Every structure is written in structure tokens, then in C-alpha cells.
Amino acid sequence: MNVSPKIWLDGELVDESEAKVSVFDHGLLYGDGIFEGVRFYNGRVFRLEEHVERLFLSARAILLKMPWTEQEVCDVVCDTIRANGLTDGYVRLVVTRGSGGLGLNPYLCEKPSMFCIAASIQLYPEEYYENGLELITCSTRRPSHATLSPQVKSLNYLNNVMAKIECVKAGVMEGLMLNEAGTVSECTGDTVFIVKNGVIITPKISDGALDGITRSVIFDLCEKLDINIIEDTLTRYDVYTADEVFLTGTAAEVIPVVKVDDRPIGDGVPGGVYKELLAGFHKETATTGMQI
């Protein structure tokens, strides 16, 4: 007998069929809200405190007053995972501005709404971790800091969605996104890294890259493994001529890239630096995190 997944919604664990938000919720009407994606492995929630801290920073940036403490939100995540009997999977944590009728004014919303979904996930098929991804460069550009800081994980993901459509139509699963200056920001849903002459390089935050949680794990691993890693502005030429390219993200984890815009990367196969970091990442996820 199938058991309906449990969704945490505004203080209650309800069946999936009962998890509903109002059509007047500003998260639906205007994309006015924030979210985090969190992974859990072997009964441990990976980097949960960092994800929740970033959620609260996003809230502060958009003047969304959170009626919960960071610890309460951590508890919500763990309670939702336990209620679904899961030990490995993915959590989507969403906070909307709440219901407030028509009109952009966020102060019409009486209180924010929060829901938490826990489920299994596999963003890319396993063979891509062994054989690598192919990317294109998307024509859709990342918004500038003057429009909305890329550090805010808002519910308005139309920019990324339009870039993802380009990828789907090109027959690939991911794509590079450039900023207004034409340099590399990130991918549609992942952070990009290149390896050149033994040095790992990733775009600077000021170039539009999200200061990702998995991105920070890579920096930590490089310190442990004595691998040189820096932030710098990257052009497509830098990507095309790299020895290795790999992507990171909460859902994607760490995945190699072997071709960009029909140009093979290095030898056209996943490289040694990627493999070393992937092994280190798996060790981190297997042994650290908040116990469910």
C-alpha cells in the first residue's frame, strides 16, 4: 500500500494531497519568496545550519520577516525527513511572503508561509558522473547585482528556467550562463569550476556566481587535499582551454564536464582532480551532518 508523503506546511505535517497554498499567495503571484535545497545522507542532514543561515540572509535581503528561529527551521527539516521515513534524499524548504491579495505591496501580506518537502532525488543519471556532461553557452544572461543580488535564492527562477529551455532544445542537460560583461557566472542550476595547470578556478561572487554551499565544500576539500584553488573572472576561452571542468550543486553534488559548445575539455574524459574531489565529497557526506 502506498503511503502519502508528508509535507510540513505552516506548523503541521499533512498528506501531500492536503498541502495547498492560496492562489493569493505572493510567492505564486509574484515569485516573492525564498528557498533552499538541502541534501541528507545516511541519516544525516548535510550542512543544514549553513543552508538555514543562508535562508535567513535571503529573507533579510528582501525584507521578509521570519517568525521562526534558525533552530526551529532546522527542526522542521529534520521532523519532515523523519515523518517520511527517509535516510537519504533531498529537502526543498520554501518561505513565501504569504497571502495578501492582488498588488505588489508585500506589506499587504499578514504573515509568511513556510513549507518543507522531503523526497528522493537524482538530478543526473549515474552514467554522467562516470562519463561527464556536455554543456552549451546559453544566450540568456544572468541578472546583474544592480537588478537583484544573485545571492538571494528567490522563488523567481524564470531567468534560469529560460536558460534551461535552451539546454533542453540543444539536447544537453546544463549550460553556462554569462553576466552582462560576457564572462562566466555559473550554470543554470550549478556552480562551475575549471582546472588549469593544477589550479582550480571558479568565478568570483561579484561576477554573478552564487556563494553555494557545495561550492564552499570544494574550498574546504582543497584545503585538506592541498590543492590550490582561487576565485577569478573566467571567460569562455578559459573554459574551452581548461584541463578539466566540473560543476557543483546541492542536487548535482560534484559532476564532470567533458564538452562545452562542441569543444572537448582536456582529453574529453573526467579528470583526476575531479575524481579526487568526488571521493572527498562522498567521504564528507557519509560522515558529517546533523543527525536526523
N, C-alpha and C positions, 0 to 999 in steps of 0.2 A: 504494500500500500504506500503510495506516495505521500510524503509529509510536506505540507505547505511551508516554504521558507518563512522565517520570522524576520520582520523588519522593525527596527526601533524607530518610532515616529512620535516626536513630542512627548516623551515620557512613558510611552507604552510599547511593548512588544506585540505586534499584531501580525496576522497572516498576510501574506503577500497580496491577496485579493482585497484586503481591507486597507492597504497602505495607499492613501489618497491625499492629494493636496488640492486646495481650492483653485478654481480657474482664475481667481483674482489674486493669486499669489504672485508677487512681483518677481520671484525667481523664474516663473513661467512666462509672465507677460513681458519682462524686460531683461531677463538674464541677470537680475540683481541679486547676487548671492555668491557664495564661495564654496569650495570643496577641497577635499584631499582624497587621494588614493593611497591605501596602506596595505602592505603585504604581511601575512603571517605564515610561519613555517614551524612545523613540528611542535605546535602548541605555544609558540612564542610570537608576539607581535613585534615586527622588526622596525626599530627606530620610531616607535609610536610617539614618544614625547616630542621628538623633532617635528613630526608631522602635525601634531596638535598645536605646537608652538607656532608653526607657520600658518596654520588656520587662523589663529588669533591675530597674527600680524596682518594677514589679508583683511580680516574684519576691521582692524584698526585703520587700515589704509582707506577703506571705503566707508568709514563712519558707521559701521554696523555694530551696535552694542550687544555683546554676548551676555546672556543671562546665566550662563554656566561657567564654572571654573574649568581650568585646563584638566584638573584631576577628574572632574565629573565627566568630561568628554572622553578621557581615556577609559573610564569605567564603562561608558556607553559602548565603546568599541569592543571591549572585552566581553561585556554582557551579551552583545549581539552575536558574537562568534560562538560563545558557549550555548546560546539558545538554539543555534543551528547545528550543534554537534560537530563542528569542523575543527580540524587541526592544521590544515594547510589551505591557503586561499587568499582572497583579496577583499578589502573593505572599501566601500565608497561612502564617504562621510560628507554630507551636504548641509549647508546652512543657507536658507533663503531669507530675504528681507521680511517675508511674511505676507499675509493677505491684507490688501489695503485699497481695493477698488481701482478704477482706471485713473491714469495720470502718473507722471514720473515721480512726483514728490514722495521720497522714501519715508517722510515723517507721517504719511497717511497710514502707514503700516503699524499696527498696535504693538506687535511683538514678532521676533524672528521665529522661523520654524526650522527644526533640525530633524534629519532622518539618517539612518545608518543601514547599509546593506552589506551583508557578508555572503560571499559566494566563492565558488571555484573559478579559476581563470587561467587561460593560456593565450597570451596575446599573439604569439607567433608559433607556428608548428615547430616541433623539435628539430626537424632537419635544417632549419635556418640557423640554429645555434651551432650546428656542425659544419654547414656549407656556406653560410653567410647570406646577407641581404643584398639586393640591388636597389639603388636609390636614383631618383631624378632630382633636379633642382626645380622647385615649384615657382611659378610666376607670382603667386600670392605672397606678398611681403608681410613680415611681422610688424605690428604697430610700434610706433616709437614710444619712448618714455614720456614724451610730451602728450601722448594720447591717453595711455593707461600703462602704468608700470607692468612689465612682464612678470614681476614678482608676485602680483596679485593673481591667485588662482581663482578667477571668477567663473561664473556659470555661463558667461557669454563666450563660447568657443567657436563662433562662426568663422573666424579667421582661420583656425586650424582645420575646421570641417571643410572649408573651400579648398584648402591645400591638400587635404586627404582625398578629396574628389579627383584632383589632378593625378594623384598617385594611382588611385583605382583605375582611372581611364588609361593610364600608361602601363597598367599591368604590373605595378610594383607595390610593395607594402609600406614603404616610407619614402619621405622626400626631404631634401634640405630646404630650409626656409631662410631667406636673406632679409637683412634690415634695409632701411631706406638708403643707406650708403652702398648697398650691394655686397656687404660682407656677411659671413655666415653667422646666424643667430643660434638656431637649433633645428630640430626636425619637427614634424607635425605633432608628435607626442613624446619625443625623446631628446635627450641631450647628446651632442656629438663630440667625439674625441678623435684626434689623429695621432699617429706615432711617426716621428721623423727623426732618424739618426739616434734612436734610443730614447728620445724625449717625447713625453706625452703632452699634447697641447689641446686646450679646449677654449671655446670663445669666452671672452670676458662678459661678466654680467652686464656691463654698460653697453655691450653690443646686442643685447636683447635676449641673452640666454637666461633661462630660469635657474635660480640657485637651487637645483634639485637635491633631494635627499640622497638618492643613489649617486648623484654626482659627487656629493661630499664623501660617500663611502669610498669612491675611487681615490680621492685625495688621501684618505686615511690609509687605504691599502698601499698606495705608492710609498707613503712614508715608512710603513712596515717592511715593504719589499725593497726599499732603497732604489726606487725608480724615480727619475726626475720628471716632475710634472709642473706645467706652468699654464697660466691664462694669458691669451694673446688674441689679437684680431686675426681672423682667418679668412682668406679668400677662397673661391672655388679652386683656383690654381693650387693652393696649399692642400686642399682635399684631394684633388686629382693626382698629385705627385707624392702623396703620403706613402709611407711604407705599410701602414695599417690604418684602418678606420674602424671604430666601434661606437655603438650607441648605448646609452643607459636610460633607465626609467623604472619607476616602481613596478609597473606591469611588465615592461620588457625585460627587466633585470639588466644583464650585460649581453649584447649580441653583436656579432661582427658584420662588417660591410665589405663586400668583395668587388663591387662595381658601382660607379657613380656616373650618371649621364653617359652610359655605354663605355666608360673608361675603366679597365681593370685596376684595382688597387693593389699595389705591390705585385705579388705573384698570383693574385687572383684567388687566394685561399685565406682562411682565417690565420692570423699570425701568432707568433709565440707570446708577445706581450699580452694580447687579448686572452690567450689560454691561461696564462699565469694569473691574470686578474680575475678571470672567471672562477678558477679554483679557489682563490682567496675569498671571493664574494660568497661562494657556496659555503665555505667554512664559517664566515661571519653569520650568515643567515641560519645556519644549523645550530649555532652555539650561543647566540646573543638575542636579546629582545625581552619584552615584558611578558611574563608568564600569564597565560590565559586562565 
